[in-house]
Amino acid sequence: MAERRVNVGWNEGLHARPASIFVRAATAAGVPMTIAKADGNPVNAASMLAVLGLGAQGGEEIVLASDADGAEAALDRLAKLVADGLEELPETV
């Protein structure tokens, strides 16, 4: 299982717009993955309700994980998006 631990870079955390950006990027990654708080249960990263339900705050550590083919590159891209608080998925990482 590939995994990335990263601190949420959006000041408002994974709420509203940042959560929407994250879910769109997770869906576009094309590999199934989960997201969890460092001490919590993983949820589907492509589910808006699940991501909002995490209640992840700015600066809080989250864990992205996947065991699918291509997971390493997809997790790198999503980790950068979250850590940097970007407005869209970076094309290259």
N, C-alpha and C positions, 0 to 999 in steps of 0.2 A: 504494500500500500504506500503510494507516494503521498507526502504530506508537506505542507508549508505552514509555518506559524508566523503570523504577521500582526502588527498593531494597526488598528483602524485609523486611517489618515484623515478621514472627514471629521471635522470638529463636532458635527451633529450626530455622528455615529452612523450606523446602518439604518437610517430612517428616511422615509419619503423618497426624495430624489436620489440620494446615494444608494438606497436599497434598490430602486428601479434600475439604476445604471449597473449595479452589481448583478442583478438577476438577468438583465439582457446580455451582459457579457458572459455570464456562466452558461446561459443557453447557447450563445453563439460559439462557445468554446468547442461544442460538439462532443464532449465527453461527460459522462455522469460524474458528479462530484458532490461532496457534502461540505457543509460549513458548520462550525460549532464554536462556542466560547471555549476558552482553554480548559475549563472545568466542567463543560456541559455535554449534553448529548448531541450528536451530529444530526443535521436536517438537510433536506434536499436544497442545494444551492440554487436551483432553477425555480424554486417556489417563492413567490413574493410573500405570501402569508407566513411561510416558515422562516424566511429571513427576517421579516419584521418582528416575528415572535421571539427571536433571539434577544432583542433589546440590546444589541451590541453598541456600546458607547464609544465616542472618540477616544483614541489612545488605548482602548482595551484590546487584549490579545485574542485573536481568533485562530482557528485551525481549519485549513482547507485540505481536503483529502480526496483521493480517487485511486482506483486500482485498474482503470481502463487503459487500453493502448493509447499512447499520446498524452498521458496524464502529466508527465513532467513538464512539457512545454506549456500546456494549458494552465497548470497550477502556477507556473512562473508568471504568466501573463496576468492571471487574476490576483496573485499576491502583489504584483507591482501596482495594479489598479487600486487595490485596497490601501496599501501602505502609503501611496502618494496622494490618495484622495482625488484621483483623476476624474475628469468628466466623461471620458470614453476609454474603451479598451485600447491599450497601446498596440500599434501594428507590429512592432518588433521589440523584443526584449533580449 
